[in-house]
Amino acid sequence: MENEQVLSSLLGEVKGAIIHGYADAKVKNIILDSRRVLPGSLFVALRGTQVDGHQFIHTAAELGATAILCEELPESVREDVTYVQVEDSAAAMGLIAAAFYGHPSKKVKLVGVTGTNGKTSVATFLFQLFRALGYRCGLLSTVQNQIEDEVIPSTHTTPDAVALNALLAQMAARNCSHVFMEVSSHSVAQHRITGLHFAGGIFTNITHDHLDFHKTFDNYIKAKKGFFDALPKSAFALINIDDRRGNVMVQNTKARVETYSLQTLATFKGKIISDTLAGMHMEINNQEVWFRVIGRFNAYNLLAVYGAAVLLGEQEEAVLTELSNLKSPPGRFEQFHSADHIVGIVDYAHTPDALENVLETITHLRQGNEQVITVVGCGGNRDAEKRPKMAEIACRYSNRVILTSDNPRFEDPMDILDQMRKGVPALDYKKTTVIEDRHEAILKAGLEAEPGDIILIAGKGHENYQDVKGVKHHFDDKEVLMEVFAKRAGN
């Protein structure tokens, strides 16, 4: 999707840009990695958490970059290169990328979903719903990016601004009318969504997460709120008012504020009538509906989806009819059943709140003396505060707990597990086991379970790898669970 454009035409919305060189220089592509620079590239010098792109300005110029976007000029400048000096390279890049690809977010109805938990489910449900209603749609999520049936693998919750606008341009070119995307706190703080035009924004909830990046909970809240601050007057802001920070999110928004709730009066009000492993019976705005997805957390997700669809102009009855057929996204409370009636649940729950939501749902669904066996770990090089909390929550709701490795990344898995173990109450030592090897941990849970028991494998969900020292090894919780079930059946 490369095209040649005049540099000055890309800077229209960038305030305070100082051009050193030729404003009419021709730009063929926008590059963040100096190793990928080609003649005609605009190289963006970003100050990252690990590396400062300003160190590679000279390399980019040597490789033929036509222009350099930077916050500080290098000591020596080349006459054959145009330097664009800005206050914030990341923010300017968002605006430039949008202009380079012809403002694709204005050619579709783009809806962003933000919050700690539920982003993937809400975005995926909206994608499935609008396709069922007859629209051509795009999806940008943690699990995958998708244009209609074509799946484009995902590496971040939100791609960088250049990749994001390129994807949106593809979606617009393929006549997508609606695009649904997860908006992470990182993407707001790092200006990955700067320059995008949203038709609506959805807030699910907020709990402690990503403090490794944001440092304080207050910074995390500000990042989420920043998304709503930037929404245009023409957009809607749909918030969960059962979350005490729901109203905080929209204090400074120009968008039209609407609400959803299970507990109080709201634009979109829901009530759970019954909830079983087979499905959930709900009342939404005085209409009774049966859904395939289950759990209180999904009741909130469904309300968000229903509300957004109505705010996008869809008929209430048609929306509820299609919603009743939806299935959970991969790795989100995904159920598997063994031949001898063991229920295996694979879920992405990797925050204390998400784990508690899932385990509360399982507790609510139990009908007799079923044992709940939880296999859980915590990722390395991430917020360490949540590790003992995750273990404590697992112990509180489970009959047996196996603490195991998740994605250790560059940390020692046993160090992570030692931190988790500190959250295990003294009375729960006996029912808690530590097994570093995740395959072995799932195997133990599966082979020791009795018919009727429920096994929760939490933390990785849809992921099909384990990240160890920068290398992603193939690992899929669902595959291991199926292996266990086959062994139990004697296959």
Helices and strands as residue ranges (DSSP letters): E 5-6, H 7-10, E 18-20, E 26-27, E 29-31, G 34-36, E 41-44, G 53-56, H 57-62, E 67-70, E 82-85, H 89-100, G 104-106, E 109-114, H 119-132, E 137-140, E 144-147, E 150-153, H 161-173, E 178-182, H 185-189, E 200-203, H 211-214, H 217-229, E 236-240, H 246-249, E 256-261, E 268-276, E 279-284, E 287-291, H 296-311, H 316-323, E 334-337, E 343-347, H 352-365, E 372-376, H 386-397, E 400-403, H 413-421, G 426-428, E 432-434, H 438-448, E 454-458, E 465-468, E 471-474, H 477-488
